[in-house]
Amino acid sequence: MGEENLEAQAIVVGAGPAGLMAAHKLAKEGLEVIVVERGQYAGAKNLSGLLYSTVLSEAVPDFPSKAPLERPVCKRAMGFLAPESFTLLSFGSSKWSVPPHNQTWVVYRAQFDRWLASQVEEAGGTILEGTVVEELFYEEEGSMTKVSGVRIRGEEEPFRAPVVILAEGAVGLVTERARSRLKMHSGEKPQSYGLGIKEIWALPASTIEDRFGLDPGCGAAMEWVGSPFQGLVGGGFLYTGKESLALGLIVKLESMTKAKVSPQDLMEGFKANPEIRKYLKGGELLEYGAHLIPEGGPRAVGQLSQHGLLIVGDAAGLVNASMYHEGANLAMLSGRLAAEAVIQAHLLGDFSRESLSLYDRMLKESFLMEDLSRLKNIERAHMVFPRLMAELPSRFANLLVDLFEQAPVPKREIRKHAFQRALDGLPKLQTLLDLWKMRGMLG
Ligand SMILES: Cc1cc2nc3c(=O)[nH]c(=O)nc-3n(C[C@H](O)[C@H](O)[C@H](O)COP(=O)(O)OP(=O)(O)OC[C@H]3O[C@@H](n4cnc5c(N)ncnc54)[C@H](O)[C@@H]3O)c2cc1C
């Protein structure tokens, strides 16, 4: 990096969806913005699979014809897995098979983030790849400490800008240190994390379409809970790419460590389930990765703006960890709102916390915070989840199997036996209470 590059109007740390959307907005406004990404390219370290595109479609309306999208999701399914049985609720709409495809896509982030980075460059922004931000650069102004840039690994001089957007993703070390140095208040409770693991399996497009019952070009998204997850808080997913499947799981880290279960064992158990195994048959494992996801909900979100600083995306804990598991779209929304606050700050020439807290206000009024605020009781739901998962998936799957059992007896007896078996020994009041608490996960 030459001396002439050591100043910008805004620096973004991290080229994930949050940082790239912030940079895209800033560059479009004509601001000189530089995104610093430690990976060899944007998306090199990212994993996620489903992209809700409501925010992207506002920024790049013609993205469906430009972005590397794997398949639109035309069909969704939610299932219970039990050792010897399963239940699968599959649903869709003819509307999902035509544009705008319910704004739901399967994407591989390695390709998608790279494309989004190219949009930032097209708009006039700069992406510095393979470059690590080690620390923020601080300056004192009277009794106030403000952020005035970043320190890059291997560079002596700081890289200056009046405002830095931290988009480091989950468990960002620079973010953590900045919070402490700038005395930014934390959330009401510490952040908690889910561990996400994903594998990509190669399969021919026609095999995928046959196995999932899809029209050519259409995709499916399946989510599963039940026995492979050993009563832990979490579940698995299976998404269809063009010529590959993305199979993975997200399990609350705390419940995994408490139960002393290894993520590899969980993944092997998930893949070994006959209902899952059949989708992978004949496939070739292409890649594997693991990443943390903030799942603490609104009470784990702390202060997000300070003098010269804004925090966005997973680094800010802005993930909807309900059944929607929405991270990337919310990351993009927070990135865009942060950029709007930075644009306003440039107009005013004021990068103080007061000025930049426009971001907090816009966030509060957005659907993001509305959704997140509904997760304030998610911890209670997480507490009862293992108990319910130990009971319900197999009971429900067995009930359906038993209802259709063929025997030379009246059907009334078959039904009676099926319900008796399903309810036998079930603590009914407790289960009803648990189900009520589970609404905290609906989002
Ligand atoms: C297995 C798994 C499945 C998921 N599935 C979904 C899904 O289906 N749908 C969904 O919406 N969300 C999903 N998510 C969540 C989603 O991936 C995140 O919410 C989203 O990526 C957050 O975007 P971000 O830009 O905040 O952070 P990230 O995407 O994590 O990007 C942060 C970037 O910052 C870079 N960086 C970090 N530190 C530094 C540094 N010091 N210097 C320079 N660069 C740095 C990183 O290399 C990275 O590129 C999933 C997550 C996982 C782990």
The ligand as an SDF file (V2000), in Angstrom:
LIG
                    3D

 53 58  0  0  0  0  0  0  0  0999 V2000
  -23.2980  -22.4490    8.6300 C   0  0  0  0  0  0  0  0  0  0  0  0
  -23.9840  -21.1140    8.5270 C   0  0  0  0  0  0  0  0  0  0  0  0
  -25.1650  -21.0190    7.8200 C   0  0  0  0  0  0  0  0  0  0  0  0
  -25.8220  -19.7950    7.7270 C   0  0  0  0  0  0  0  0  0  0  0  0
  -26.9600  -19.7530    6.9980 N   0  0  0  0  0  0  0  0  0  0  0  0
  -27.5620  -18.5720    6.8020 C   0  0  0  0  0  0  0  0  0  0  0  0
  -28.6830  -18.5040    5.9460 C   0  0  0  0  0  0  0  0  0  0  0  0
  -29.1190  -19.5020    5.3880 O   0  0  0  0  0  0  0  0  0  0  0  0
  -29.2560  -17.2920    5.7500 N   0  0  0  0  0  0  0  0  0  0  0  0
  -28.7660  -16.1530    6.3460 C   0  0  0  0  0  0  0  0  0  0  0  0
  -29.3000  -15.0690    6.1120 O   0  0  0  0  0  0  0  0  0  0  0  0
  -27.7130  -16.1980    7.1730 N   0  0  0  0  0  0  0  0  0  0  0  0
  -27.0940  -17.3750    7.4120 C   0  0  0  0  0  0  0  0  0  0  0  0
  -25.9920  -17.4300    8.2150 N   0  0  0  0  0  0  0  0  0  0  0  0
  -25.5430  -16.1920    8.8850 C   0  0  0  0  0  0  0  0  0  0  0  0
  -24.7980  -15.2810    7.9100 C   0  0  0  0  0  0  0  0  0  0  0  0
  -23.7220  -15.9770    7.3470 O   0  0  0  0  0  0  0  0  0  0  0  0
  -24.2790  -14.0450    8.6540 C   0  0  0  0  0  0  0  0  0  0  0  0
  -25.3250  -13.4460    9.3770 O   0  0  0  0  0  0  0  0  0  0  0  0
  -23.7040  -13.0190    7.6820 C   0  0  0  0  0  0  0  0  0  0  0  0
  -22.6390  -13.5730    6.9630 O   0  0  0  0  0  0  0  0  0  0  0  0
  -23.2180  -11.7800    8.4510 C   0  0  0  0  0  0  0  0  0  0  0  0
  -22.5810  -10.9020    7.5760 O   0  0  0  0  0  0  0  0  0  0  0  0
  -21.4390   -9.9140    8.0930 P   0  0  0  0  0  0  0  0  0  0  0  0
  -21.0540   -9.1180    6.9110 O   0  0  0  0  0  0  0  0  0  0  0  0
  -21.8850   -9.2240    9.3180 O   0  0  0  0  0  0  0  0  0  0  0  0
  -20.2410  -10.8530    8.5610 O   0  0  0  0  0  0  0  0  0  0  0  0
  -19.4100  -11.9310    7.7520 P   0  0  0  0  0  0  0  0  0  0  0  0
  -20.1870  -12.4580    6.6170 O   0  0  0  0  0  0  0  0  0  0  0  0
  -18.9080  -12.8910    8.7710 O   0  0  0  0  0  0  0  0  0  0  0  0
  -18.1940  -11.1070    7.1430 O   0  0  0  0  0  0  0  0  0  0  0  0
  -17.1780  -10.5730    7.9520 C   0  0  0  0  0  0  0  0  0  0  0  0
  -15.9530  -10.3830    7.0980 C   0  0  0  0  0  0  0  0  0  0  0  0
  -14.9790   -9.6510    7.8430 O   0  0  0  0  0  0  0  0  0  0  0  0
  -13.7060  -10.1890    7.5910 C   0  0  0  0  0  0  0  0  0  0  0  0
  -12.8490   -9.8070    8.7300 N   0  0  0  0  0  0  0  0  0  0  0  0
  -13.0060  -10.1730   10.0290 C   0  0  0  0  0  0  0  0  0  0  0  0
  -12.0700   -9.6120   10.8030 N   0  0  0  0  0  0  0  0  0  0  0  0
  -11.2980   -8.8640    9.9790 C   0  0  0  0  0  0  0  0  0  0  0  0
  -10.1510   -8.0430   10.2010 C   0  0  0  0  0  0  0  0  0  0  0  0
   -9.6450   -7.8660   11.4220 N   0  0  0  0  0  0  0  0  0  0  0  0
   -9.5860   -7.4350    9.1320 N   0  0  0  0  0  0  0  0  0  0  0  0
  -10.1070   -7.5920    7.8790 C   0  0  0  0  0  0  0  0  0  0  0  0
  -11.1890   -8.3610    7.6250 N   0  0  0  0  0  0  0  0  0  0  0  0
  -11.7830   -8.9810    8.6590 C   0  0  0  0  0  0  0  0  0  0  0  0
  -13.9710  -11.6900    7.4660 C   0  0  0  0  0  0  0  0  0  0  0  0
  -12.9410  -12.3450    6.7600 O   0  0  0  0  0  0  0  0  0  0  0  0
  -15.2970  -11.7060    6.7130 C   0  0  0  0  0  0  0  0  0  0  0  0
  -15.1200  -11.7410    5.3170 O   0  0  0  0  0  0  0  0  0  0  0  0
  -25.3040  -18.6330    8.3550 C   0  0  0  0  0  0  0  0  0  0  0  0
  -24.1130  -18.7140    9.0630 C   0  0  0  0  0  0  0  0  0  0  0  0
  -23.4520  -19.9450    9.1500 C   0  0  0  0  0  0  0  0  0  0  0  0
  -22.1740  -20.0080    9.9220 C   0  0  0  0  0  0  0  0  0  0  0  0
  1  2  1  0
  2  3  1  0
  2 52  2  0
  3  4  2  0
  4  5  1  0
  4 50  1  0
  5  6  2  0
  6  7  1  0
  6 13  1  0
  7  8  2  0
  7  9  1  0
  9 10  1  0
 10 11  2  0
 10 12  1  0
 12 13  2  0
 13 14  1  0
 14 15  1  0
 14 50  1  0
 15 16  1  0
 16 17  1  0
 16 18  1  0
 18 19  1  0
 18 20  1  0
 20 21  1  0
 20 22  1  0
 22 23  1  0
 23 24  1  0
 24 25  2  0
 24 26  1  0
 24 27  1  0
 27 28  1  0
 28 29  2  0
 28 30  1  0
 28 31  1  0
 31 32  1  0
 32 33  1  0
 33 34  1  0
 33 48  1  0
 34 35  1  0
 35 36  1  0
 35 46  1  0
 36 37  1  0
 36 45  1  0
 37 38  2  0
 38 39  1  0
 39 40  1  0
 39 45  2  0
 40 41  1  0
 40 42  2  0
 42 43  1  0
 43 44  2  0
 44 45  1  0
 46 47  1  0
 46 48  1  0
 48 49  1  0
 50 51  2  0
 51 52  1  0
 52 53  1  0
M  END
$$$$
